[in-house]
Amino acid sequence: MSETVKGPASYFPSIEKTYGRPIADWQKIVRDGYPAKHMELVAILKDQHQMGHGHANAVVAYTLAQDGLK
């Protein structure tokens, strides 16, 4: 039996379907924006890539946590 994905990663299937790119692509965009702050990175995804706020926030939060920057 597989575990239910929780937290920011639970948005990933919807993000990939909605925006047509794998999460790794979005994480690269976030990482390319370092050392910007959380909300500045969210703004990059929203303003430059037309990503919704919730999806952008999920990608940024997950990436920062993965990189130990949260």
N, CA, C and O atoms as CSV, one atom per row, in Angstrom:
chain,resi,resn,atom,element,x,y,z
A,1,MET,N,N,0.836,-1.179,0.000
A,1,MET,CA,C,0.000,0.000,0.000
A,1,MET,C,C,0.886,1.250,0.000
A,1,MET,O,O,1.791,1.369,0.825
A,2,SER,N,N,0.628,2.171,-0.915
A,2,SER,CA,C,1.466,3.365,-1.011
A,2,SER,C,C,0.935,4.458,-0.084
A,2,SER,O,O,-0.263,4.538,0.188
A,3,GLU,N,N,1.852,5.292,0.391
A,3,GLU,CA,C,1.479,6.386,1.269
A,3,GLU,C,C,0.929,7.543,0.452
A,3,GLU,O,O,1.340,7.760,-0.688
A,4,THR,N,N,0.008,8.275,1.034
A,4,THR,CA,C,-0.531,9.459,0.393
A,4,THR,C,C,0.509,10.571,0.477
A,4,THR,O,O,1.076,10.819,1.541
A,5,VAL,N,N,0.755,11.233,-0.640
A,5,VAL,CA,C,1.703,12.346,-0.667
A,5,VAL,C,C,1.037,13.542,0.003
A,5,VAL,O,O,-0.102,13.890,-0.307
A,6,LYS,N,N,1.766,14.165,0.926
A,6,LYS,CA,C,1.246,15.319,1.652
A,6,LYS,C,C,2.163,16.512,1.444
A,6,LYS,O,O,3.273,16.381,0.930
A,7,GLY,N,N,1.683,17.666,1.848
A,7,GLY,CA,C,2.482,18.879,1.763
A,7,GLY,C,C,2.600,19.389,0.338
A,7,GLY,O,O,1.788,19.042,-0.519
A,8,PRO,N,N,3.611,20.212,0.081
A,8,PRO,CA,C,3.761,20.831,-1.235
A,8,PRO,C,C,3.809,19.823,-2.387
A,8,PRO,O,O,3.295,20.103,-3.470
A,9,ALA,N,N,4.412,18.670,-2.170
A,9,ALA,CA,C,4.533,17.683,-3.251
A,9,ALA,C,C,3.182,17.160,-3.714
A,9,ALA,O,O,3.075,16.620,-4.815
A,10,SER,N,N,2.156,17.310,-2.899
A,10,SER,CA,C,0.829,16.841,-3.309
A,10,SER,C,C,0.298,17.641,-4.499
A,10,SER,O,O,-0.601,17.176,-5.201
A,11,TYR,N,N,0.833,18.815,-4.729
A,11,TYR,CA,C,0.432,19.649,-5.860
A,11,TYR,C,C,1.128,19.262,-7.173
A,11,TYR,O,O,0.686,19.665,-8.249
A,12,PHE,N,N,2.201,18.492,-7.085
A,12,PHE,CA,C,3.047,18.260,-8.248
A,12,PHE,C,C,2.326,17.656,-9.450
A,12,PHE,O,O,2.546,18.137,-10.561
A,13,PRO,N,N,1.478,16.632,-9.303
A,13,PRO,CA,C,0.791,16.110,-10.492
A,13,PRO,C,C,-0.056,17.179,-11.187
A,13,PRO,O,O,-0.088,17.244,-12.416
A,14,SER,N,N,-0.730,18.002,-10.416
A,14,SER,CA,C,-1.550,19.067,-10.981
A,14,SER,C,C,-0.689,20.126,-11.667
A,14,SER,O,O,-1.049,20.628,-12.732
A,15,ILE,N,N,0.438,20.460,-11.061
A,15,ILE,CA,C,1.348,21.455,-11.647
A,15,ILE,C,C,1.869,20.957,-12.993
A,15,ILE,O,O,1.863,21.694,-13.979
A,16,GLU,N,N,2.315,19.714,-13.029
A,16,GLU,CA,C,2.840,19.163,-14.285
A,16,GLU,C,C,1.764,19.119,-15.358
A,16,GLU,O,O,2.037,19.426,-16.519
A,17,LYS,N,N,0.560,18.745,-14.992
A,17,LYS,CA,C,-0.533,18.674,-15.960
A,17,LYS,C,C,-0.948,20.064,-16.448
A,17,LYS,O,O,-1.161,20.276,-17.642
A,18,THR,N,N,-1.059,20.998,-15.515
A,18,THR,CA,C,-1.527,22.345,-15.847
A,18,THR,C,C,-0.531,23.122,-16.694
A,18,THR,O,O,-0.920,23.808,-17.639
A,19,TYR,N,N,0.755,23.019,-16.361
A,19,TYR,CA,C,1.757,23.865,-17.008
A,19,TYR,C,C,2.635,23.117,-18.009
A,19,TYR,O,O,3.465,23.730,-18.680
A,20,GLY,N,N,2.459,21.797,-18.115
A,20,GLY,CA,C,3.112,21.019,-19.160
A,20,GLY,C,C,4.615,20.846,-19.041
A,20,GLY,O,O,5.292,20.558,-20.028
A,21,ARG,N,N,5.135,21.020,-17.844
A,21,ARG,CA,C,6.577,20.849,-17.627
A,21,ARG,C,C,6.780,20.034,-16.366
A,21,ARG,O,O,5.973,20.116,-15.440
A,22,PRO,N,N,7.855,19.240,-16.314
A,22,PRO,CA,C,8.121,18.471,-15.097
A,22,PRO,C,C,8.559,19.375,-13.946
A,22,PRO,O,O,9.067,20.476,-14.160
A,23,ILE,N,N,8.355,18.894,-12.737
A,23,ILE,CA,C,8.716,19.654,-11.540
A,23,ILE,C,C,10.196,20.028,-11.555
A,23,ILE,O,O,10.560,21.108,-11.092
A,24,ALA,N,N,11.045,19.162,-12.076
A,24,ALA,CA,C,12.483,19.462,-12.133
A,24,ALA,C,C,12.745,20.762,-12.897
A,24,ALA,O,O,13.650,21.515,-12.536
A,25,ASP,N,N,11.969,21.034,-13.945
A,25,ASP,CA,C,12.134,22.288,-14.694
A,25,ASP,C,C,11.805,23.492,-13.808
A,25,ASP,O,O,12.518,24.495,-13.809
A,26,TRP,N,N,10.710,23.369,-13.055
A,26,TRP,CA,C,10.298,24.473,-12.184
A,26,TRP,C,C,11.296,24.667,-11.055
A,26,TRP,O,O,11.572,25.797,-10.652
A,27,GLN,N,N,11.842,23.562,-10.540
A,27,GLN,CA,C,12.847,23.685,-9.491
A,27,GLN,C,C,14.108,24.358,-10.006
A,27,GLN,O,O,14.751,25.105,-9.268
A,28,LYS,N,N,14.469,24.114,-11.235
A,28,LYS,CA,C,15.644,24.778,-11.818
A,28,LYS,C,C,15.423,26.287,-11.889
A,28,LYS,O,O,16.329,27.070,-11.602
A,29,ILE,N,N,14.213,26.685,-12.273
A,29,ILE,CA,C,13.901,28.115,-12.329
A,29,ILE,C,C,14.024,28.729,-10.943
A,29,ILE,O,O,14.579,29.818,-10.791
A,30,VAL,N,N,13.512,28.042,-9.937
A,30,VAL,CA,C,13.619,28.531,-8.557
A,30,VAL,C,C,15.084,28.640,-8.154
A,30,VAL,O,O,15.514,29.666,-7.627
A,31,ARG,N,N,15.840,27.594,-8.400
A,31,ARG,CA,C,17.260,27.597,-8.007
A,31,ARG,C,C,18.053,28.661,-8.758
A,31,ARG,O,O,18.988,29.241,-8.206
A,32,ASP,N,N,17.688,28.922,-10.007
A,32,ASP,CA,C,18.360,29.972,-10.767
A,32,ASP,C,C,18.081,31.352,-10.164
A,32,ASP,O,O,18.827,32.301,-10.407
A,33,GLY,N,N,17.009,31.460,-9.382
A,33,GLY,CA,C,16.648,32.722,-8.742
A,33,GLY,C,C,17.306,32.957,-7.401
A,33,GLY,O,O,17.161,34.033,-6.821
A,34,TYR,N,N,18.036,31.959,-6.892
A,34,TYR,CA,C,18.736,32.138,-5.618
A,34,TYR,C,C,19.727,33.273,-5.749
A,34,TYR,O,O,20.314,33.430,-6.820
A,35,PRO,N,N,19.941,34.053,-4.745
A,35,PRO,CA,C,19.542,33.923,-3.351
A,35,PRO,C,C,18.266,34.691,-3.003
A,35,PRO,O,O,18.120,35.122,-1.860
A,36,ALA,N,N,17.365,34.872,-3.920
A,36,ALA,CA,C,16.126,35.589,-3.647
A,36,ALA,C,C,15.362,34.933,-2.502
A,36,ALA,O,O,15.547,33.751,-2.211
A,37,LYS,N,N,14.506,35.712,-1.861
A,37,LYS,CA,C,13.691,35.222,-0.756
A,37,LYS,C,C,12.478,34.458,-1.297
A,37,LYS,O,O,12.154,34.520,-2.483
A,38,HIS,N,N,11.828,33.744,-0.392
A,38,HIS,CA,C,10.697,32.884,-0.751
A,38,HIS,C,C,9.683,33.594,-1.651
A,38,HIS,O,O,9.390,33.124,-2.750
A,39,MET,N,N,9.158,34.709,-1.191
A,39,MET,CA,C,8.096,35.384,-1.955
A,39,MET,C,C,8.619,35.993,-3.255
A,39,MET,O,O,7.858,36.148,-4.210
A,40,GLU,N,N,9.881,36.333,-3.304
A,40,GLU,CA,C,10.469,36.810,-4.563
A,40,GLU,C,C,10.520,35.676,-5.578
A,40,GLU,O,O,10.297,35.896,-6.768
A,41,LEU,N,N,10.811,34.467,-5.116
A,41,LEU,CA,C,10.842,33.298,-6.002
A,41,LEU,C,C,9.433,32.942,-6.468
A,41,LEU,O,O,9.232,32.560,-7.621
A,42,VAL,N,N,8.464,33.067,-5.571
A,42,VAL,CA,C,7.064,32.839,-5.950
A,42,VAL,C,C,6.678,33.838,-7.043
A,42,VAL,O,O,6.029,33.471,-8.022
A,43,ALA,N,N,7.075,35.088,-6.874
A,43,ALA,CA,C,6.747,36.125,-7.857
A,43,ALA,C,C,7.347,35.821,-9.224
A,43,ALA,O,O,6.723,36.099,-10.247
A,44,ILE,N,N,8.544,35.257,-9.253
A,44,ILE,CA,C,9.161,34.888,-10.536
A,44,ILE,C,C,8.286,33.878,-11.261
A,44,ILE,O,O,8.017,34.031,-12.453
A,45,LEU,N,N,7.841,32.849,-10.553
A,45,LEU,CA,C,6.999,31.827,-11.187
A,45,LEU,C,C,5.660,32.407,-11.629
A,45,LEU,O,O,5.143,32.052,-12.688
A,46,LYS,N,N,5.104,33.293,-10.819
A,46,LYS,CA,C,3.805,33.893,-11.156
A,46,LYS,C,C,3.932,34.886,-12.313
A,46,LYS,O,O,3.170,34.820,-13.278
A,47,ASP,N,N,4.881,35.790,-12.214
A,47,ASP,CA,C,4.989,36.889,-13.177
A,47,ASP,C,C,5.603,36.466,-14.510
A,47,ASP,O,O,5.150,36.898,-15.570
A,48,GLN,N,N,6.616,35.634,-14.458
A,48,GLN,CA,C,7.322,35.265,-15.684
A,48,GLN,C,C,6.791,33.993,-16.331
A,48,GLN,O,O,7.052,33.739,-17.507
A,49,HIS,N,N,6.038,33.180,-15.562
A,49,HIS,CA,C,5.589,31.886,-16.080
A,49,HIS,C,C,4.097,31.655,-15.904
A,49,HIS,O,O,3.597,30.567,-16.189
A,50,GLN,N,N,3.377,32.684,-15.431
A,50,GLN,CA,C,1.930,32.654,-15.272
A,50,GLN,C,C,1.436,31.486,-14.407
A,50,GLN,O,O,0.353,30.948,-14.641
A,51,MET,N,N,2.224,31.105,-13.425
A,51,MET,CA,C,1.840,30.032,-12.511
A,51,MET,C,C,0.961,30.630,-11.415
A,51,MET,O,O,1.210,31.744,-10.956
A,52,GLY,N,N,-0.056,29.899,-10.999
A,52,GLY,CA,C,-0.911,30.343,-9.914
A,52,GLY,C,C,-0.146,30.410,-8.603
A,52,GLY,O,O,0.876,29.745,-8.435
A,53,HIS,N,N,-0.648,31.218,-7.674
A,53,HIS,CA,C,0.054,31.446,-6.415
A,53,HIS,C,C,0.269,30.158,-5.620
A,53,HIS,O,O,1.377,29.906,-5.147
A,54,GLY,N,N,-0.759,29.353,-5.468
A,54,GLY,CA,C,-0.632,28.122,-4.683
A,54,GLY,C,C,0.387,27.166,-5.264
A,54,GLY,O,O,1.186,26.573,-4.540
A,55,HIS,N,N,0.350,27.020,-6.577
A,55,HIS,CA,C,1.318,26.131,-7.236
A,55,HIS,C,C,2.734,26.677,-7.100
A,55,HIS,O,O,3.667,25.932,-6.799
A,56,ALA,N,N,2.892,27.980,-7.322
A,56,ALA,CA,C,4.224,28.589,-7.207
A,56,ALA,C,C,4.757,28.452,-5.789
A,56,ALA,O,O,5.926,28.120,-5.589
A,57,ASN,N,N,3.913,28.704,-4.819
A,57,ASN,CA,C,4.324,28.596,-3.429
A,57,ASN,C,C,4.743,27.167,-3.087
A,57,ASN,O,O,5.717,26.966,-2.361
A,58,ALA,N,N,4.024,26.184,-3.598
A,58,ALA,CA,C,4.355,24.778,-3.339
A,58,ALA,C,C,5.724,24.418,-3.915
A,58,ALA,O,O,6.530,23.770,-3.246
A,59,VAL,N,N,5.986,24.836,-5.149
A,59,VAL,CA,C,7.274,24.531,-5.781
A,59,VAL,C,C,8.411,25.196,-5.006
A,59,VAL,O,O,9.436,24.569,-4.738
A,60,VAL,N,N,8.229,26.449,-4.654
A,60,VAL,CA,C,9.274,27.175,-3.931
A,60,VAL,C,C,9.505,26.557,-2.554
A,60,VAL,O,O,10.651,26.319,-2.174
A,61,ALA,N,N,8.448,26.297,-1.808
A,61,ALA,CA,C,8.596,25.736,-0.467
A,61,ALA,C,C,9.296,24.382,-0.513
A,61,ALA,O,O,10.189,24.116,0.291
A,62,TYR,N,N,8.901,23.542,-1.434
A,62,TYR,CA,C,9.500,22.218,-1.554
A,62,TYR,C,C,10.974,22.319,-1.925
A,62,TYR,O,O,11.813,21.623,-1.354
A,63,THR,N,N,11.287,23.188,-2.886
A,63,THR,CA,C,12.665,23.332,-3.352
A,63,THR,C,C,13.562,23.895,-2.255
A,63,THR,O,O,14.669,23.402,-2.042
A,64,LEU,N,N,13.090,24.922,-1.561
A,64,LEU,CA,C,13.885,25.490,-0.470
A,64,LEU,C,C,14.127,24.458,0.624
A,64,LEU,O,O,15.236,24.360,1.150
A,65,ALA,N,N,13.099,23.688,0.970
A,65,ALA,CA,C,13.251,22.658,1.996
A,65,ALA,C,C,14.237,21.576,1.532
A,65,ALA,O,O,15.077,21.115,2.305
A,66,GLN,N,N,14.121,21.191,0.284
A,66,GLN,CA,C,15.011,20.160,-0.272
A,66,GLN,C,C,16.470,20.636,-0.234
A,66,GLN,O,O,17.384,19.843,-0.009
A,67,ASP,N,N,16.669,21.916,-0.454
A,67,ASP,CA,C,18.012,22.479,-0.478
A,67,ASP,C,C,18.490,22.955,0.893
A,67,ASP,O,O,19.578,23.520,1.009
A,68,GLY,N,N,17.688,22.731,1.922
A,68,GLY,CA,C,18.060,23.111,3.268
A,68,GLY,C,C,18.050,24.603,3.512
A,68,GLY,O,O,18.760,25.091,4.392
A,69,LEU,N,N,17.260,25.336,2.752
A,69,LEU,CA,C,17.218,26.792,2.857
A,69,LEU,C,C,15.968,27.308,3.533
A,69,LEU,O,O,15.768,28.519,3.631
A,70,LYS,N,N,15.134,26.415,3.995
A,70,LYS,CA,C,13.881,26.812,4.614
A,70,LYS,C,C,14.060,26.943,6.094
A,70,LYS,O,O,13.110,27.273,6.805
